[in-house]
Amino acid sequence: MSELEPTTTVTAVPDLPAEDFRPVAEQLNRALSAAVRPNPVRVAISESQGLPCAEEVVAEQALPGFDQSAVDGYAVRSVDVRTAGEEPVQLPVVGEIQAGSRQPRRLQPGQAVRVATGAPLPTLADAVVPTAFTDGHQANVTVQRAVPSAGYVRRTGEDVQIGDVAVRAGDTIGSAQVGLLAAVGRSKVLVYPRPRVSIISVGDELVDVDRTPSVGQVYDVNSYALAAAARDAGAEVSRVGIVPLDPKRLRETVEGRLLMSEVVVVAGGAGGTTGNEVYAALSDLGDLDVRRIAMHPGSVQGFGRLGPDSVPTFLLPANPMSALVVFEVMIRPLIRAARGTKNPHRRAVDARLLSPVVSTGGRKGFLRGQLLRDETNGEYLVQPLGTSGAHLLASLAEANCLINVDEELTELPAGEQVKVTFLAQRA
């Protein structure tokens, strides 16, 4: 992780005027500067899918490893069938070779050997006549069409030569790369693992979803929703779940997760009395800055580098809607950067508003919307969902984009062009 030594700094959330709010871009740059790529690990190729390759995989054997038939047919010398297009040529069939055969066979001039797809060619054979070009006889085959030298043959090294780079460093390993690794005889490969993200929910009012809340209690939404968002971003997620608002226990939990995570997220740790207690509990773990950010929802948030490895740690609002928006704006790009993604940000497009929107002055708005496409001209259209209220989680579930509203704007009429960022698409 980072070589920076942790310091002990805790900043309470002051009652700042809007002009003193930290800009979104500045806060995001602070987060992105803390992104650290996990060290490479060697894994079985069956476990490598979706991970960036961390080495140049050089082929130590050719692919194919021997001359082989590309079709079912008859191995021949092309010179022996060169006149077959003018009149049929009859050749004696002196044997048969199946795929996987390791018994060498030599072809004499004027002979044919029946071969299966993938079978090694006999010595002297330089072409294969497909069965469809013959009468298919077993003892004496009549060839009705000529084939050129190397016709219907997979030559040694035709796909990959010894010394070729089979998979390049930085390539994301997909099904084709897994197949190629297997084809060149690699059982393991060096990859960059997914960044490990720990999700913690804080609050004495929280209960897990398998229990019935009593009066004053609510379900723990944040640890489930944020864990799903982190997986969508490409992280390996540990959903720690609910931690009671006990300073010693919270500190010990966070301290333990810092030793096994590239990112730690504490939901319910920003704002109000609970937030103040969380700050105090984490005060001696490193440099933690908690303040208002010029965005809504989720203006009150914390970020710092905690523990001996200066692990990026986020304190998010307790409100699930606000927590998810802060995750989308601040934490998802960091996870993508830690994965080595060149552009860690979501795709953004311009769209025309179908309904007016209202935003909070002095803060950049990230409002829920449903992005559509005009089939007649290809123009993007966006329908705002719900109101600007931070508590409306249901409308976020219906959204496929966030409408970006600049700080200086408080309302936009229908028909106005706005910038929108894509969210994860539903299948």
C-alpha positions as CSV (number, residue, x, y, z in Angstrom):
1,M,0.0,0.0,0.0
2,S,1.1,3.6,0.4
3,E,4.4,4.5,2.1
4,L,2.8,7.5,3.9
5,E,2.9,7.3,7.6
6,P,-0.5,7.7,9.3
7,T,-1.1,10.8,11.3
8,T,-3.8,11.6,13.9
9,T,-6.2,14.1,12.5
10,V,-9.9,14.3,13.0
11,T,-12.0,17.2,11.6
12,A,-15.5,17.6,12.9
13,V,-18.2,18.7,10.5
14,P,-18.5,22.5,10.9
15,D,-21.6,24.5,10.1
16,L,-20.0,25.9,7.0
17,P,-21.6,28.4,4.6
18,A,-22.1,27.1,1.1
19,E,-19.1,28.9,-0.4
20,D,-16.8,27.0,1.9
21,F,-18.0,23.6,0.8
22,R,-15.3,21.5,-0.8
23,P,-15.9,21.1,-4.6
24,V,-16.9,17.6,-5.8
25,A,-13.9,17.4,-8.2
26,E,-11.4,18.2,-5.4
27,Q,-12.9,15.5,-3.2
28,L,-12.9,13.0,-6.0
29,N,-9.2,13.8,-6.8
30,R,-8.3,13.2,-3.2
31,A,-10.0,9.8,-3.4
32,L,-8.5,8.8,-6.7
33,S,-5.0,9.7,-5.5
34,A,-5.4,7.0,-2.8
35,A,-6.1,4.2,-5.3
36,V,-3.6,1.4,-4.9
37,R,-3.5,-1.6,-7.2
38,P,-3.3,-4.9,-5.4
39,N,-0.1,-6.9,-5.8
40,P,-0.2,-9.6,-8.5
41,V,-1.0,-13.2,-7.6
42,R,-0.6,-16.4,-9.5
43,V,-3.9,-18.3,-9.9
44,A,-5.3,-21.2,-11.8
45,I,-6.5,-20.2,-15.3
46,S,-10.0,-21.3,-14.3
47,E,-9.9,-18.6,-11.7
48,S,-8.5,-15.9,-13.9
49,Q,-11.5,-14.8,-15.9
50,G,-12.3,-11.1,-15.6
51,L,-8.9,-10.2,-14.1
52,P,-6.1,-8.1,-15.8
53,C,-3.1,-10.2,-16.8
54,A,0.0,-9.1,-14.9
55,E,2.6,-10.8,-17.2
56,E,3.5,-11.4,-20.8
57,V,2.5,-15.0,-21.5
58,V,5.0,-16.3,-24.1
59,A,4.2,-19.5,-25.9
60,E,6.7,-22.2,-25.2
61,Q,5.2,-24.5,-27.8
62,A,3.6,-24.0,-31.2
63,L,-0.1,-24.0,-31.7
64,P,-1.0,-26.3,-33.4
65,G,1.9,-28.5,-32.2
66,F,1.9,-30.6,-35.4
67,D,0.5,-30.7,-38.9
68,Q,-3.1,-31.9,-38.7
69,S,-6.2,-32.4,-40.7
70,A,-8.7,-29.6,-40.7
71,V,-11.6,-31.9,-41.9
72,D,-12.6,-35.5,-42.1
73,G,-11.1,-36.8,-45.4
74,Y,-8.1,-38.4,-47.0
75,A,-4.4,-37.4,-46.5
76,V,-2.7,-37.3,-49.9
77,R,0.2,-35.8,-51.8
78,S,-1.3,-32.8,-53.6
79,V,0.7,-33.7,-56.7
80,D,-1.1,-37.1,-56.9
81,V,-4.6,-35.5,-57.2
82,R,-3.7,-32.4,-59.3
83,T,-5.7,-33.7,-62.3
84,A,-8.8,-34.7,-60.3
85,G,-10.6,-31.7,-61.5
86,E,-10.3,-32.9,-65.1
87,E,-11.0,-36.6,-64.5
88,P,-11.4,-38.6,-61.3
89,V,-8.3,-40.0,-59.7
90,Q,-8.4,-43.3,-57.8
91,L,-6.0,-44.0,-54.9
92,P,-5.6,-47.0,-52.7
93,V,-6.4,-46.3,-49.0
94,V,-3.6,-47.8,-46.9
95,G,-4.8,-47.0,-43.4
96,E,-6.7,-44.7,-41.1
97,I,-5.6,-42.1,-38.5
98,Q,-7.9,-40.9,-35.8
99,A,-7.5,-37.7,-33.7
100,G,-5.1,-38.4,-30.8
101,S,-3.2,-41.1,-32.6
102,R,0.5,-41.2,-31.6
103,Q,1.5,-43.9,-34.0
104,P,3.6,-42.4,-36.9
105,R,2.6,-43.4,-40.4
106,R,4.3,-42.9,-43.7
107,L,2.5,-42.2,-47.0
108,Q,3.9,-43.6,-50.2
109,P,3.4,-41.8,-53.6
110,G,0.1,-42.6,-55.2
111,Q,-1.6,-43.6,-51.8
112,A,-4.2,-42.1,-49.5
113,V,-4.8,-42.4,-45.7
114,R,-8.2,-41.8,-44.2
115,V,-8.0,-39.1,-41.5
116,A,-10.3,-37.6,-39.0
117,T,-10.5,-33.9,-38.1
118,G,-7.5,-33.1,-35.9
119,A,-5.6,-36.2,-36.8
120,P,-1.8,-35.9,-37.4
121,L,-0.8,-36.1,-41.1
122,P,1.3,-39.0,-42.2
123,T,4.8,-38.3,-43.5
124,L,4.9,-37.0,-47.1
125,A,1.2,-35.9,-47.0
126,D,0.8,-32.2,-47.7
127,A,-3.0,-31.9,-48.2
128,V,-6.3,-33.4,-47.2
129,V,-9.1,-34.2,-49.6
130,P,-12.4,-33.6,-47.8
131,T,-14.8,-36.6,-47.9
132,A,-17.3,-34.5,-49.8
133,F,-14.8,-34.4,-52.7
134,T,-14.6,-38.2,-53.0
135,D,-16.9,-41.3,-53.2
136,G,-16.0,-42.1,-49.6
137,H,-14.8,-45.7,-50.2
138,Q,-12.7,-47.4,-47.6
139,A,-10.3,-49.4,-49.8
140,N,-9.9,-47.5,-53.0
141,V,-11.1,-43.9,-52.9
142,T,-12.1,-41.9,-56.0
143,V,-11.0,-38.2,-55.8
144,Q,-13.3,-36.0,-57.8
145,R,-11.7,-32.6,-57.1
146,A,-8.1,-31.4,-56.8
147,V,-6.7,-29.8,-53.7
148,P,-3.6,-27.5,-53.4
149,S,-0.6,-28.1,-51.2
150,A,-1.6,-27.3,-47.6
151,G,-5.3,-27.5,-48.5
152,Y,-7.5,-28.4,-45.5
153,V,-4.4,-28.7,-43.3
154,R,-3.7,-26.9,-40.1
155,R,0.1,-26.2,-40.2
156,T,2.4,-26.4,-37.1
157,G,2.5,-22.9,-35.5
158,E,-0.2,-21.6,-37.8
159,D,-2.0,-20.0,-34.8
160,V,0.9,-19.3,-32.4
161,Q,4.6,-19.7,-32.9
162,I,7.1,-20.6,-30.2
163,G,8.1,-17.2,-28.6
164,D,4.9,-15.4,-29.6
165,V,3.1,-13.4,-26.9
166,A,-0.1,-15.4,-26.3
167,V,-1.6,-13.0,-23.7
168,R,-0.2,-9.5,-23.1
169,A,0.2,-7.8,-19.7
170,G,-2.8,-5.6,-19.0
171,D,-5.2,-7.6,-21.1
172,T,-8.4,-8.5,-19.3
173,I,-8.6,-12.3,-19.3
174,G,-11.9,-13.5,-20.9
175,S,-13.0,-16.9,-22.2
176,A,-10.8,-16.6,-25.4
177,Q,-7.7,-15.8,-23.3
178,V,-8.5,-18.7,-20.9
179,G,-8.7,-21.0,-23.9
180,L,-5.5,-19.7,-25.4
181,L,-3.7,-20.1,-22.1
182,A,-4.8,-23.7,-22.0
183,A,-3.9,-24.2,-25.6
184,V,-0.3,-23.2,-24.9
185,G,0.0,-25.4,-21.9
186,R,-0.4,-22.8,-19.1
187,S,-2.2,-24.0,-16.0
188,K,-1.6,-20.8,-14.0
189,V,-1.2,-17.2,-14.8
190,L,-0.1,-14.0,-12.9
191,V,-3.0,-11.6,-12.5
192,Y,-4.0,-8.5,-10.6
193,P,-6.7,-9.5,-8.1
194,R,-9.8,-7.6,-7.5
195,P,-9.4,-4.8,-4.9
196,R,-10.8,-6.0,-1.6
197,V,-13.5,-3.8,-0.2
198,S,-15.0,-4.1,3.3
199,I,-18.5,-2.7,4.0
200,I,-19.5,-1.9,7.5
201,S,-22.9,-0.5,8.7
202,V,-22.9,1.4,12.0
203,G,-26.0,2.1,14.1
204,D,-27.8,0.8,17.2
205,E,-31.1,1.1,15.3
206,L,-30.1,-1.4,12.7
207,V,-31.3,-5.0,12.4
208,D,-30.4,-7.6,9.7
209,V,-33.0,-8.5,7.1
210,D,-33.7,-11.9,8.7
211,R,-35.0,-10.3,11.8
212,T,-38.2,-8.3,12.5
213,P,-37.6,-4.7,13.5
214,S,-39.0,-3.5,16.8
215,V,-40.2,0.1,17.3
216,G,-37.5,2.5,16.4
217,Q,-35.4,-0.1,14.5
218,V,-34.8,-0.3,10.7
219,Y,-33.3,-2.9,8.4
220,D,-29.7,-2.7,7.5
221,V,-30.0,-1.6,3.9
222,N,-26.6,0.0,3.4
223,S,-24.3,-3.0,3.8
224,Y,-26.3,-5.0,1.2
225,A,-26.7,-2.2,-1.3
226,L,-23.1,-1.0,-1.0
227,A,-21.7,-4.5,-1.2
228,A,-23.7,-5.0,-4.5
229,A,-22.4,-1.7,-5.8
230,A,-18.8,-2.6,-5.0
231,R,-19.2,-6.0,-6.7
232,D,-20.6,-4.2,-9.8
233,A,-17.5,-2.0,-9.7
234,G,-15.3,-5.1,-9.9
235,A,-14.3,-5.5,-6.2
236,E,-14.0,-8.5,-4.0
237,V,-16.4,-7.6,-1.3
238,S,-16.6,-8.5,2.4
239,R,-19.9,-7.4,3.8
240,V,-19.1,-7.1,7.5
241,G,-22.6,-6.1,8.3
242,I,-23.8,-4.3,11.4
243,V,-21.5,-3.0,14.1
244,P,-23.1,-1.5,17.2
245,L,-22.2,2.1,18.1
246,D,-19.6,1.0,20.6
247,P,-16.4,3.0,20.1
248,K,-14.0,0.2,21.2
249,R,-15.7,-2.5,19.1
250,L,-16.1,-0.2,16.1
251,R,-12.4,0.8,16.2
252,E,-11.3,-2.9,16.5
253,T,-13.5,-3.9,13.6
254,V,-12.2,-1.2,11.3
255,E,-8.7,-1.8,12.4
256,G,-9.0,-5.4,11.5
257,R,-10.5,-4.7,8.1
258,L,-7.7,-2.3,7.3
259,L,-5.3,-5.2,7.4
260,M,-7.2,-7.1,4.7
261,S,-8.7,-4.5,2.5
262,E,-7.8,-2.0,-0.2
263,V,-10.9,0.1,0.6
264,V,-13.0,0.3,3.7
265,V,-16.5,1.8,3.7
266,V,-18.4,2.8,6.9
267,A,-22.0,3.5,6.3
268,G,-23.7,5.6,8.9
269,G,-20.4,7.2,9.9
270,A,-21.1,10.7,8.6
271,G,-23.4,13.3,10.1
272,G,-25.3,13.8,13.4
273,T,-24.4,12.4,16.8
274,T,-23.6,9.0,15.4
275,G,-21.1,10.6,13.0
276,N,-19.4,12.4,15.8
277,E,-19.0,9.2,17.8
278,V,-17.6,7.4,14.7
279,Y,-15.0,10.1,14.2
280,A,-13.9,9.9,17.8
281,A,-13.6,6.1,17.6
282,L,-11.4,6.2,14.5
283,S,-9.3,9.2,15.6
284,D,-6.1,7.4,16.3
285,L,-6.1,5.2,13.1
286,G,-4.8,7.8,10.7
287,D,-5.6,11.0,8.8
288,L,-9.4,11.4,8.5
289,D,-11.1,14.4,7.0
290,V,-14.9,14.9,7.5
291,R,-16.7,17.8,5.9
292,R,-19.4,19.0,3.7
293,I,-18.9,18.5,0.0
294,A,-20.7,20.7,-2.6
295,M,-23.0,17.9,-3.8
296,H,-26.4,16.6,-3.1
297,P,-27.5,14.2,-1.9
298,G,-24.8,13.1,0.4
299,S,-23.0,16.4,1.2
300,V,-21.7,15.3,4.6
301,Q,-19.1,12.6,4.1
302,G,-15.7,11.6,5.4
303,F,-12.5,10.3,3.7
304,G,-9.1,9.5,4.9
305,R,-6.2,7.0,4.8
306,L,-6.2,4.9,7.9
307,G,-3.9,2.2,9.4
308,P,-0.2,1.4,8.8
309,D,-0.9,1.0,5.0
310,S,-2.9,4.2,4.7
311,V,-6.0,2.4,3.4
312,P,-8.5,4.7,1.8
313,T,-11.5,4.8,4.1
314,F,-14.9,6.4,3.5
315,L,-17.5,7.5,6.0
316,L,-20.9,7.7,4.3
317,P,-24.3,9.0,5.4
318,A,-26.8,6.7,7.0
319,N,-29.4,7.3,4.4
320,P,-29.2,4.5,1.8
321,M,-30.0,6.8,-1.1
322,S,-27.3,9.3,-0.1
323,A,-24.8,6.5,0.6
324,L,-25.3,5.0,-2.8
325,V,-24.9,8.3,-4.6
326,V,-21.7,9.1,-2.7
327,F,-20.5,5.6,-3.5
328,E,-21.2,6.1,-7.2
329,V,-19.5,9.5,-7.4
330,M,-16.5,8.9,-5.1
331,I,-15.9,5.2,-4.4
332,R,-16.7,3.5,-7.6
333,P,-14.1,5.5,-9.6
334,L,-11.5,4.6,-7.0
335,I,-12.2,0.9,-7.2
336,R,-12.0,1.1,-11.0
337,A,-8.7,2.9,-10.8
338,A,-7.4,0.3,-8.4
339,R,-8.3,-2.3,-11.0
340,G,-6.1,-0.5,-13.5
341,T,-8.9,0.9,-15.6
342,K,-7.6,3.7,-17.8
343,N,-10.8,5.7,-17.5
344,P,-12.4,4.9,-14.1
345,H,-15.5,7.0,-14.8
346,R,-18.9,6.0,-16.1
347,R,-19.9,6.9,-19.6
348,A,-21.6,10.3,-19.8
349,V,-23.8,11.7,-22.6
350,D,-25.9,14.8,-23.2
351,A,-29.6,14.4,-23.0
352,R,-32.7,16.6,-23.2
353,L,-34.9,16.9,-20.1
354,L,-38.5,15.6,-20.5
355,S,-39.6,17.3,-17.3
356,P,-38.2,20.2,-15.2
357,V,-35.9,19.5,-12.3
358,V,-35.1,21.4,-9.1
359,S,-31.7,21.3,-7.5
360,T,-30.0,22.8,-4.5
361,G,-28.0,26.0,-5.1
362,G,-24.3,25.9,-4.4
363,R,-24.1,22.1,-4.7
364,K,-23.7,19.8,-7.7
365,G,-26.8,17.8,-8.1
366,F,-26.9,14.1,-8.9
367,L,-30.5,13.4,-9.6
368,R,-32.2,10.2,-10.5
369,G,-33.3,9.7,-14.1
370,Q,-34.4,7.3,-16.7
371,L,-32.4,7.6,-19.9
372,L,-34.3,7.0,-23.2
373,R,-33.4,7.1,-26.9
374,D,-35.4,8.9,-29.5
375,E,-35.8,6.3,-32.3
376,T,-36.4,8.9,-35.0
377,N,-33.2,10.9,-34.6
378,G,-31.1,9.0,-32.0
379,E,-31.2,11.8,-29.5
380,Y,-30.9,11.0,-25.8
381,L,-33.9,11.9,-23.6
382,V,-34.0,11.8,-19.8
383,Q,-37.0,11.6,-17.5
384,P,-36.3,12.8,-14.0
385,L,-37.6,10.3,-11.3
386,G,-39.1,11.3,-8.0
387,T,-38.2,14.5,-6.3
388,S,-34.9,15.8,-5.0
389,G,-35.5,14.1,-1.7
390,A,-32.5,12.1,-0.4
391,H,-34.6,9.3,1.1
392,L,-36.3,8.1,-2.1
393,L,-34.5,4.8,-2.6
394,A,-37.3,3.3,-4.8
395,S,-36.7,5.8,-7.5
396,L,-33.0,5.0,-7.6
397,A,-33.9,1.4,-8.2
398,E,-35.8,2.6,-11.3
399,A,-33.1,4.9,-12.5
400,N,-30.5,4.0,-15.2
401,C,-28.6,7.3,-15.0
402,L,-27.8,10.3,-12.8
403,I,-28.7,13.8,-14.0
404,N,-25.8,16.1,-13.3
405,V,-26.8,19.7,-12.4
406,D,-24.2,22.3,-12.0
407,E,-23.7,24.1,-8.6
408,E,-25.0,27.5,-9.8
409,L,-28.3,26.1,-11.1
410,T,-31.4,25.7,-8.9
411,E,-33.9,24.6,-11.6
412,L,-33.9,23.5,-15.2
413,P,-37.0,23.6,-17.5
414,A,-38.1,20.7,-19.7
415,G,-36.2,20.7,-23.0
416,E,-32.9,21.8,-21.5
417,Q,-29.8,19.8,-22.3
418,V,-28.1,18.2,-19.3
419,K,-25.2,15.9,-18.8
420,V,-26.1,12.4,-17.5
421,T,-23.9,9.5,-16.4
422,F,-24.9,5.9,-17.0
423,L,-25.7,3.6,-14.1
424,A,-25.5,-0.2,-14.2
425,Q,-27.9,-1.6,-16.8
426,R,-30.6,-4.1,-15.8
427,A,-30.6,-7.3,-17.8
